[in-house]
Amino acid sequence: MGTAQPAEAVILKTQAELAIMREAGRIVARAHQAMRDAVRPGISTAELDCIAETVLRDHGATPVFKGYPKVNAKPFPASITASINEELVHGIPSEKRILHEGDLISLDCGCSYQGFVGDSAFSMAVGEASPAVQRLLTVAEQALDEAIRRAVIGNETAGLADATQRFVEQHGYSVARDYTGHGVGREMHEPPEVPNWWPKNARKRGWTSVPLQAGMTIAIEPMVIAGRPDLKELADGWTVVSKDRSLCAHFEHTVAVTEDGPVVLTVL
């Protein structure tokens, strides 16, 4: 895992900029709703990608995932990531990836609108959820809520990480250690990193906990694994799966830190 950026590198947003980010967030939320409505057994992840991109462009936004560069891999080819069952994040949509009854799918989508980014993710069951799937979904979404409540002035990124880790582990699950949330603004990834766990020796490792300030905008995204936290990246250079092939769930919102408390930007 990388080291969080120092506080002075964080880009604070004005009220006018936050208003634009709020609209970017609404557009992403509309794309999410369209995908939720379309998820069913028999649909392909490529179809979900098309649905989301259409919503983004119809509202004057552009997808920020498509063409996103990565060292040692081809640029990301789609407007969403679609990760199924043991896939944690960054699954590539495909006409060959067909959803089946009982699958767990995680869908991540981001857009740029008037120069600012909205970024959000959710997970859901395809058709009827088994008790194991439903419990994992519930805990992962609640972990996001726990972290968002702590996105207040006077707290630090370490506090968000600790709250996420404690909540998830109390329920017998693991959090992703090598993938984090992040600042978001004019770019999809800005300082600071927003980890999902905070080991006791974090300071010795050189990790930096960044104080939360009014005007910060961060993507908080718990990534929860039903089994062990060990992950691996597949040969496509993007898709990340649990090594023990246990189920994974991923929830994310773009959140503004304000004098009045956290404001979720990626909702309708």
C-alpha positions in Angstrom: 0.0 0.0 0.0 1.2 3.5 -0.8 1.7 6.2 1.7 -0.9 8.9 2.1 0.0 12.3 0.7 0.9 15.1 3.2 -1.9 17.5 4.2 -0.5 20.4 2.3 -1.0 18.5 -1.0 -4.7 18.2 -0.5 -6.8 20.4 -2.8 -9.7 22.2 -1.0 -12.8 23.1 -3.0 -14.8 26.3 -3.0 -18.5 26.4 -2.6 -18.9 26.9 -6.3 -16.7 23.9 -7.1 -18.6 21.8 -4.6 -21.8 22.7 -6.4 -20.4 21.4 -9.7 -19.2 18.2 -7.9 -22.7 17.8 -6.5 -24.1 17.7 -10.0 -21.4 15.3 -11.2 -22.4 13.1 -8.3 -26.1 13.2 -9.2 -25.2 12.2 -12.8 -23.3 9.2 -11.5 -26.2 8.3 -9.2 -28.5 8.4 -12.2 -26.2 5.9 -14.0 -26.2 3.7 -10.9 -30.0 3.7 -10.7 -30.2 2.8 -14.4 -27.8 -0.2 -13.8 -29.7 -1.3 -10.7 -32.9 -1.4 -12.7 -31.2 -3.4 -15.5 -29.4 -6.0 -13.4 -31.0 -9.4 -13.9 -30.0 -13.0 -14.8 -29.0 -13.1 -18.4 -27.7 -9.6 -18.9 -24.1 -9.0 -19.8 -21.8 -6.6 -18.1 -21.1 -5.0 -21.5 -24.8 -4.1 -21.6 -24.6 -2.5 -18.2 -21.6 -0.6 -19.4 -23.6 0.7 -22.4 -26.5 1.7 -20.1 -24.2 3.7 -17.8 -22.3 5.5 -20.5 -25.5 6.5 -22.2 -26.8 8.1 -19.0 -23.5 9.9 -18.4 -23.3 11.4 -21.9 -27.1 12.2 -22.0 -26.4 14.5 -19.0 -23.4 16.3 -20.5 -20.8 14.2 -18.7 -18.0 12.0 -19.9 -16.8 8.7 -18.4 -13.5 9.0 -16.6 -12.8 5.3 -16.4 -12.7 4.8 -20.2 -9.1 5.1 -21.4 -7.7 5.4 -17.9 -4.0 4.6 -18.1 -2.1 2.0 -16.1 1.5 1.0 -16.2 2.0 -2.5 -17.7 -1.6 -2.8 -18.8 -3.8 -1.5 -21.6 -5.9 1.6 -20.8 -9.2 0.6 -19.2 -11.6 -0.1 -22.1 -15.0 0.7 -20.5 -17.1 3.3 -18.7 -17.7 1.1 -15.6 -16.0 -1.6 -13.7 -18.1 -4.7 -13.2 -16.8 -7.2 -10.7 -18.6 -10.5 -10.0 -18.5 -12.7 -6.9 -14.8 -13.2 -6.0 -13.7 -10.2 -8.1 -13.1 -7.3 -5.8 -12.6 -4.3 -8.1 -11.7 -3.3 -11.7 -13.5 -6.1 -13.5 -13.7 -5.4 -17.3 -17.2 -5.4 -18.8 -17.6 -8.0 -21.6 -20.4 -9.4 -23.8 -19.2 -12.8 -22.5 -19.7 -12.0 -18.8 -23.3 -13.0 -18.3 -25.0 -12.5 -14.9 -26.6 -15.5 -13.2 -29.1 -15.9 -10.5 -27.5 -15.5 -7.1 -24.4 -13.7 -8.3 -23.0 -10.8 -6.4 -22.0 -7.9 -8.7 -20.1 -4.7 -7.8 -20.5 -1.8 -10.2 -18.2 1.3 -10.1 -18.8 4.4 -12.3 -17.2 7.8 -12.5 -17.8 10.9 -14.7 -16.4 14.3 -15.4 -18.8 17.2 -15.5 -17.7 20.8 -16.1 -14.2 19.8 -15.1 -15.0 17.9 -11.9 -15.3 14.3 -11.1 -18.0 12.2 -9.4 -17.1 8.6 -8.4 -19.2 6.0 -6.7 -19.7 2.2 -6.5 -22.3 -0.2 -5.2 -22.8 -3.9 -4.9 -26.0 -6.0 -5.2 -27.3 -9.5 -5.7 -28.5 -10.7 -9.1 -32.0 -12.0 -8.5 -32.5 -13.7 -5.1 -29.6 -13.3 -2.7 -28.4 -16.2 -0.5 -28.1 -15.4 3.2 -24.3 -15.3 2.8 -24.5 -12.7 0.0 -27.1 -10.6 1.7 -25.1 -10.5 5.0 -21.9 -9.5 3.1 -23.7 -6.7 1.2 -25.3 -5.4 4.5 -22.0 -5.3 6.3 -20.1 -3.7 3.4 -22.7 -0.9 3.0 -22.9 -0.3 6.7 -19.1 0.0 6.8 -19.3 2.8 4.3 -21.9 4.5 6.5 -19.6 4.1 9.5 -16.8 5.8 7.7 -18.9 8.6 6.2 -20.2 9.5 9.7 -16.6 10.1 10.8 -15.7 12.4 7.8 -15.7 15.4 10.0 -13.4 18.3 10.8 -11.1 17.2 13.7 -10.9 13.6 12.5 -8.1 12.2 10.3 -7.9 9.6 7.5 -6.6 7.2 10.0 -9.8 7.5 11.9 -11.8 6.6 8.9 -9.6 3.6 8.2 -9.8 2.4 11.8 -13.6 2.7 11.9 -13.9 0.7 8.6 -11.5 -2.0 9.7 -13.0 -2.4 13.2 -16.6 -2.7 11.9 -15.8 -5.1 9.1 -13.6 -7.4 11.2 -16.1 -7.4 14.1 -18.4 -9.1 11.6 -15.9 -11.7 10.6 -14.8 -10.3 7.3 -11.6 -8.7 5.9 -10.9 -5.3 4.3 -8.7 -4.8 1.3 -5.3 -3.6 2.4 -3.7 -2.8 -0.9 -6.5 -0.7 -2.4 -7.7 2.5 -0.9 -10.1 5.4 -1.2 -8.7 8.7 -2.4 -9.2 12.4 -2.8 -11.3 13.4 -5.8 -11.8 16.7 -7.6 -10.6 17.9 -11.0 -8.9 14.5 -11.2 -10.3 11.1 -10.3 -7.4 10.4 -8.0 -6.1 13.3 -5.8 -4.5 13.3 -2.4 -5.1 12.1 0.2 -5.3 8.3 0.2 -8.2 7.1 2.3 -7.2 3.6 3.6 -9.7 0.9 4.7 -7.4 -0.3 7.5 -4.8 1.1 9.8 -2.2 -1.3 11.4 -0.7 -0.6 14.8 2.7 0.0 13.2 1.4 2.4 10.5 3.6 5.3 11.8 6.7 3.1 11.7 5.9 2.1 8.1 5.9 5.8 7.2 2.2 6.1 6.7 0.8 9.6 7.1 -2.7 10.3 8.6 -4.1 13.4 7.0 -6.4 15.8 9.0 -9.8 16.4 7.5 -10.5 20.0 6.6 -13.5 21.9 5.3 -13.5 21.8 1.5 -11.9 18.3 1.2 -13.6 15.9 -1.2 -12.8 12.3 -0.8 -14.0 9.0 -2.2 -14.6 6.6 0.7 -14.8 3.1 -0.5 -14.7 0.0 1.8 -13.8 -3.1 -0.1 -14.9 -6.1 1.9 -13.8 -9.7 1.5 -15.7 -12.6 3.0 -12.5 -14.6 3.5 -8.9 -13.7 3.9 -7.6 -10.2 2.7 -5.1 -11.7 0.3 -5.7 -10.5 -3.3 -4.2 -11.0 -6.7 -4.5 -9.3 -10.1 -5.5 -11.3 -13.1 -3.7 -11.5 -16.4 -5.8 -8.7 -17.9 -3.8 -6.3 -15.8 -6.9 -4.9 -14.1 -9.3 -7.4 -12.4 -8.5 -8.0 -8.8 -9.8 -11.1 -7.1 -9.6 -12.7 -3.6 -6.9 -15.4 -3.6 -9.2 -17.8 -1.7 -12.0 -17.0 -4.2 -14.3 -15.8 -1.4 -17.0 -13.3 -2.2 -16.3 -9.6 -2.3 -18.4 -6.4 -2.0 -17.5 -2.8 -2.8 -19.4 0.4 -1.8 -18.2 4.0 -2.5 -19.4 7.6 -2.3 -17.8 10.9 -3.0 -18.1 12.9 0.2 -17.4 16.5 1.0 -16.1 17.5 4.4 -17.9 20.7 5.5 -18.3 22.8 8.6 -21.7 21.2 9.0 -20.5 17.6 8.7 -20.1 15.2 5.8 -22.1 15.7 2.7 -22.6 12.8 0.3 -22.3 14.1 -3.3 -23.0 11.0 -5.2 -26.7 10.6 -4.5 -29.8 11.8 -6.3 
